[in-house]
Amino acid sequence: MRTFSSAQALPCHLQSIGFIGLGNMGSQMANNLIKAGFSLTVHDLNSDVLEMFSRMGIPTKKTPYEVSEASDVVITMLPTSAHVTDVYTGPNGLLHGGKLVRPWLLLDSSTIDPETSRNLSATVSNYILKEKTGDWKKPFKLDAPVSGSVTAAEAGTLTFMVGGSEEAFLAAKPILFSMGKSAIYCGATGSGSAAKICNNLALAVSMLGVSEALALGQSLGVSARTLTNIFNCSSARCWSSDAYNPVPGLMEGVPSSRDYTGGFASKLMAKDLNLAVESAKLAGCKFPLTSQAQKIYTELCGHDHEAKDFS
């Protein structure tokens, strides 16, 4: 995580940052921006969270538009495509003020469908800046979803997958590396969102495969610990086995060892798999494993486990 000392002046185009969406992930990301030395203004629908930031001396606003008016850059971290669309284009949204906006960069770290990302970027491209900021003459939008748990958000070790203007991506790197350890440019608008959907699809399928193999092995008389040791020094090794094992008691600090609390909720994995299915349909791709994983996580949520970690 990058920090700026008092002797290091922030670039003029990064002087003030707005942050909207202070949930489990967003609040940690915002905290890291504060630690890095950025000047923050925040908004969330949860008044308790706003009060917490207010006690830290961070300005809070009642609407996204008010955040926009106080910021050079605005970051959003929201649950769904509908939430993002509303924050951008709804009443008192970021784009509420006619065809003029203050922020030169709108950076969305939500996990949403690529089509919504592209549509919002197209909308933003029709706006102009109220005042020139540095070398920027018009506003840009980047889709920049993240990979990493709440723990990674707290530690500042997230990975950002970024789509949109490469020039804007390069200019935003000081912000991204204040919240994460890696930022990968994926290509044109929407490609960051597409990469995130593909990443979480692979994660869901691998977690289901590891879980099924561990359950089968135990039924056949091999302990989960022994199987995990085998997986992690052989061809079955993956993040789901060696960093986020789904069996309680095998690893410290992971959700499976605290009754599957914290981490990445099953309902969010189900949402991301729904996005993957819809994207596959639009692209004309076959999706047999995606469909099966979607079914399993939908059923898991239907049995009152939607808040439990996806492992």
C-alpha positions as CSV (number, residue, x, y, z in Angstrom):
1,M,0.0,0.0,0.0
2,R,1.4,3.4,-1.0
3,T,1.4,6.3,1.3
4,F,2.2,10.0,0.8
5,S,4.3,11.8,3.4
6,S,3.7,15.5,4.2
7,A,6.8,16.2,2.1
8,Q,5.2,14.6,-0.9
9,A,2.5,16.8,-2.5
10,L,-0.4,14.9,-4.0
11,P,-0.8,15.4,-7.7
12,C,-3.2,18.2,-8.4
13,H,-5.7,15.9,-10.1
14,L,-5.8,13.7,-6.9
15,Q,-6.3,16.4,-4.3
16,S,-9.7,15.4,-3.1
17,I,-11.3,11.9,-3.3
18,G,-15.0,11.1,-2.8
19,F,-16.0,7.6,-1.7
20,I,-19.5,6.2,-2.0
21,G,-20.4,2.8,-0.5
22,L,-18.9,2.2,2.9
23,G,-19.8,-1.5,3.4
24,N,-17.5,-4.3,4.5
25,M,-15.1,-3.7,1.6
26,G,-15.6,0.0,0.9
27,S,-15.0,1.2,4.5
28,Q,-11.7,-0.6,4.6
29,M,-10.7,0.8,1.2
30,A,-11.6,4.3,2.3
31,N,-9.6,3.9,5.5
32,N,-6.5,3.0,3.5
33,L,-7.0,6.1,1.3
34,I,-7.1,8.2,4.5
35,K,-3.9,6.4,5.8
36,A,-2.2,7.1,2.5
37,G,-2.8,10.9,3.0
38,F,-5.7,11.6,0.6
39,S,-8.4,14.1,1.5
40,L,-11.7,12.2,1.6
41,T,-15.4,13.0,1.5
42,V,-17.8,10.1,1.9
43,H,-21.4,9.0,1.5
44,D,-23.4,5.9,2.4
45,L,-27.0,5.2,3.2
46,N,-26.0,3.7,6.6
47,S,-26.1,6.6,9.0
48,D,-24.1,4.7,11.6
49,V,-21.2,4.3,9.2
50,L,-21.3,8.0,8.3
51,E,-21.2,8.8,12.0
52,M,-18.1,6.6,12.4
53,F,-16.3,8.5,9.6
54,S,-17.5,11.8,10.9
55,R,-15.9,11.0,14.3
56,M,-12.7,10.4,12.4
57,G,-12.9,14.0,11.1
58,I,-13.9,12.9,7.6
59,P,-16.5,15.1,5.8
60,T,-19.8,13.3,5.1
61,K,-22.4,14.2,2.5
62,K,-26.1,13.4,2.2
63,T,-26.1,12.6,-1.5
64,P,-23.8,11.4,-4.2
65,Y,-24.1,14.7,-6.0
66,E,-22.8,16.5,-2.9
67,V,-19.8,14.2,-2.9
68,S,-19.3,14.9,-6.6
69,E,-19.2,18.6,-6.0
70,A,-16.5,18.2,-3.4
71,S,-14.2,15.8,-5.3
72,D,-11.6,15.5,-8.1
73,V,-12.1,11.8,-8.2
74,V,-15.1,9.7,-7.0
75,I,-14.9,6.0,-6.1
76,T,-18.0,3.8,-5.8
77,M,-18.2,0.4,-4.2
78,L,-21.8,-0.8,-4.4
79,P,-23.7,-4.1,-4.3
80,T,-25.4,-4.3,-7.7
81,S,-25.6,-2.8,-11.2
82,A,-28.9,-1.1,-10.2
83,H,-27.2,0.6,-7.2
84,V,-24.4,1.9,-9.4
85,T,-26.8,3.2,-12.0
86,D,-28.9,5.0,-9.4
87,V,-25.8,6.6,-7.8
88,Y,-24.6,7.8,-11.2
89,T,-27.9,8.9,-12.9
90,G,-30.6,8.9,-10.2
91,P,-32.0,11.9,-8.4
92,N,-29.1,13.7,-6.7
93,G,-26.7,11.3,-8.4
94,L,-23.2,12.0,-9.4
95,L,-24.3,13.3,-12.8
96,H,-27.2,15.4,-11.4
97,G,-25.8,18.8,-12.4
98,G,-26.8,19.1,-16.0
99,K,-23.9,18.4,-18.4
100,L,-21.2,19.7,-16.1
101,V,-19.3,17.7,-13.5
102,R,-16.5,18.5,-11.2
103,P,-14.7,15.1,-10.9
104,W,-12.3,14.3,-13.8
105,L,-12.5,10.6,-12.9
106,L,-15.3,8.4,-11.8
107,L,-13.9,5.0,-10.7
108,D,-16.4,2.2,-10.0
109,S,-15.0,-0.8,-8.0
110,S,-18.4,-2.6,-7.8
111,T,-18.8,-6.0,-9.4
112,I,-21.4,-5.4,-12.1
113,D,-22.2,-6.5,-15.6
114,P,-20.0,-5.2,-18.4
115,E,-22.9,-3.8,-20.3
116,T,-23.9,-1.5,-17.5
117,S,-20.2,-0.4,-17.2
118,R,-20.1,0.4,-20.9
119,N,-23.4,2.3,-20.8
120,L,-22.4,4.5,-17.8
121,S,-19.0,5.2,-19.5
122,A,-20.8,6.3,-22.6
123,T,-23.1,8.6,-20.5
124,V,-20.1,10.1,-18.7
125,S,-18.4,10.8,-22.0
126,N,-21.2,13.2,-22.9
127,Y,-20.3,15.5,-19.9
128,I,-17.7,18.2,-19.6
129,L,-15.7,19.4,-16.7
130,K,-16.8,22.4,-14.8
131,E,-13.1,23.4,-14.4
132,K,-10.0,22.0,-16.0
133,T,-8.2,19.7,-13.6
134,G,-4.5,19.4,-14.4
135,D,-4.2,18.1,-17.9
136,W,-7.7,16.7,-17.9
137,K,-10.3,18.5,-20.2
138,K,-13.1,16.0,-19.9
139,P,-14.3,13.4,-17.4
140,F,-13.5,9.7,-17.6
141,K,-15.0,6.6,-16.0
142,L,-13.0,3.4,-15.2
143,D,-14.5,0.1,-14.2
144,A,-12.1,-1.2,-11.5
145,P,-13.6,-4.1,-9.6
146,V,-11.4,-5.9,-7.1
147,S,-10.3,-9.4,-6.1
148,G,-9.6,-10.0,-2.5
149,S,-11.5,-10.5,0.7
150,V,-12.4,-8.0,3.5
151,T,-9.1,-9.0,5.1
152,A,-7.3,-8.0,1.9
153,A,-9.2,-4.7,1.7
154,E,-8.1,-4.0,5.3
155,A,-4.5,-4.9,4.6
156,G,-4.4,-2.9,1.3
157,T,-3.6,-6.0,-0.8
158,L,-6.4,-6.0,-3.2
159,T,-6.0,-6.6,-7.0
160,F,-7.8,-4.1,-9.3
161,M,-9.0,-5.2,-12.8
162,V,-9.4,-2.0,-14.8
163,G,-11.2,-1.2,-18.0
164,G,-11.4,2.2,-19.8
165,S,-8.9,4.8,-20.8
166,E,-5.4,3.6,-20.4
167,E,-4.3,7.2,-19.8
168,A,-6.8,7.6,-17.0
169,F,-5.7,4.2,-15.5
170,L,-2.1,5.4,-15.4
171,A,-3.0,8.6,-13.8
172,A,-5.2,6.8,-11.2
173,K,-2.4,4.4,-10.1
174,P,-1.5,6.3,-6.9
175,I,-5.1,5.8,-5.8
176,L,-5.2,2.2,-6.7
177,F,-1.9,1.3,-5.1
178,S,-3.0,3.0,-1.9
179,M,-5.8,0.4,-1.6
180,G,-4.1,-2.6,-3.3
181,K,-1.0,-4.5,-4.2
182,S,-1.8,-4.9,-7.9
183,A,-3.6,-3.1,-10.7
184,I,-4.0,-4.7,-14.1
185,Y,-5.2,-2.9,-17.1
186,C,-7.6,-5.1,-19.0
187,G,-8.5,-3.0,-22.0
188,A,-11.5,-1.0,-23.2
189,T,-14.4,0.1,-21.1
190,G,-16.2,-2.9,-19.5
191,S,-13.2,-5.2,-19.7
192,G,-12.5,-4.8,-16.0
193,S,-16.0,-5.9,-15.1
194,A,-15.7,-8.8,-17.6
195,A,-12.4,-9.9,-16.0
196,K,-13.9,-9.8,-12.5
197,I,-16.9,-12.0,-13.6
198,C,-14.5,-14.5,-15.2
199,N,-12.3,-14.5,-12.1
200,N,-15.2,-15.2,-9.7
201,L,-16.6,-17.9,-12.0
202,A,-13.3,-19.7,-11.9
203,L,-13.2,-19.2,-8.1
204,A,-16.7,-20.6,-7.6
205,V,-16.0,-23.7,-9.7
206,S,-12.6,-24.4,-8.0
207,M,-14.1,-24.0,-4.5
208,L,-16.9,-26.4,-5.4
209,G,-14.4,-28.9,-6.8
210,V,-12.1,-28.7,-3.8
211,S,-15.1,-29.0,-1.4
212,E,-16.5,-32.0,-3.3
213,A,-13.1,-33.7,-3.4
214,L,-12.5,-33.2,0.3
215,A,-15.9,-34.5,1.2
216,L,-15.5,-37.6,-1.0
217,G,-12.0,-38.3,0.5
218,Q,-13.3,-38.1,4.0
219,S,-16.1,-40.5,3.1
220,L,-13.4,-42.9,1.8
221,G,-11.4,-42.7,5.0
222,V,-8.8,-40.1,4.2
223,S,-8.7,-37.1,6.5
224,A,-9.2,-33.6,5.1
225,R,-5.9,-32.5,6.5
226,T,-4.0,-35.3,4.7
227,L,-5.9,-34.5,1.4
228,T,-5.1,-30.8,1.8
229,N,-1.4,-31.6,2.2
230,I,-1.6,-33.7,-0.9
231,F,-3.5,-31.1,-2.9
232,N,-1.1,-28.4,-1.9
233,C,2.0,-30.2,-3.2
234,S,0.5,-31.7,-6.3
235,S,-1.6,-30.8,-9.4
236,A,-4.8,-30.1,-7.4
237,R,-3.2,-27.1,-5.7
238,C,-5.2,-23.9,-6.0
239,W,-6.2,-20.8,-3.9
240,S,-9.3,-22.7,-2.6
241,S,-7.1,-25.4,-1.1
242,D,-4.0,-23.5,0.1
243,A,-5.2,-20.1,1.1
244,Y,-9.0,-20.4,1.8
245,N,-9.6,-24.0,2.7
246,P,-13.3,-24.8,3.1
247,V,-12.9,-27.4,5.9
248,P,-13.3,-26.0,9.5
249,G,-10.1,-26.2,11.6
250,L,-7.6,-26.7,8.9
251,M,-6.5,-23.1,8.5
252,E,-6.5,-20.1,10.9
253,G,-7.9,-16.8,9.9
254,V,-10.3,-18.1,7.2
255,P,-14.1,-18.1,7.4
256,S,-14.4,-21.9,7.6
257,S,-12.7,-21.7,11.0
258,R,-15.1,-19.2,12.3
259,D,-18.4,-20.8,11.4
260,Y,-18.2,-19.3,7.8
261,T,-18.7,-15.7,9.1
262,G,-17.0,-12.8,7.4
263,G,-15.4,-13.2,4.0
264,F,-17.4,-13.3,0.8
265,A,-21.1,-14.0,1.3
266,S,-22.7,-16.8,-0.6
267,K,-25.4,-14.4,-1.9
268,L,-22.7,-12.3,-3.5
269,M,-21.2,-15.3,-5.2
270,A,-24.6,-16.3,-6.4
271,K,-25.1,-12.7,-7.8
272,D,-21.7,-12.9,-9.6
273,L,-22.6,-16.3,-11.1
274,N,-25.9,-14.8,-12.3
275,L,-23.8,-12.0,-14.0
276,A,-21.6,-14.7,-15.6
277,V,-24.6,-16.6,-16.9
278,E,-26.1,-13.5,-18.5
279,S,-22.8,-12.5,-20.0
280,A,-22.3,-16.0,-21.4
281,K,-25.7,-15.8,-23.0
282,L,-25.0,-12.4,-24.5
283,A,-21.7,-13.7,-25.9
284,G,-23.2,-16.9,-27.3
285,C,-20.9,-19.0,-25.1
286,K,-21.7,-22.4,-23.6
287,F,-21.6,-22.4,-19.8
288,P,-22.3,-25.9,-18.3
289,L,-20.0,-25.4,-15.2
290,T,-21.2,-21.9,-14.6
291,S,-24.8,-23.1,-14.7
292,Q,-24.2,-25.9,-12.2
293,A,-22.3,-23.6,-9.9
294,Q,-25.1,-21.0,-10.1
295,K,-27.6,-23.7,-9.2
296,I,-25.6,-24.9,-6.2
297,Y,-25.1,-21.4,-4.7
298,T,-28.7,-20.4,-5.4
299,E,-29.8,-23.5,-3.4
300,L,-27.3,-22.7,-0.7
301,C,-28.8,-19.2,-0.3
302,G,-32.3,-20.7,-0.3
303,H,-31.4,-22.8,2.8
304,D,-30.7,-19.6,4.9
305,H,-27.0,-19.6,4.2
306,E,-26.9,-16.5,2.1
307,A,-24.9,-14.5,4.6
308,K,-22.4,-17.4,5.2
309,D,-19.0,-17.3,3.4
310,F,-19.1,-19.0,0.0
311,S,-16.6,-21.7,1.1
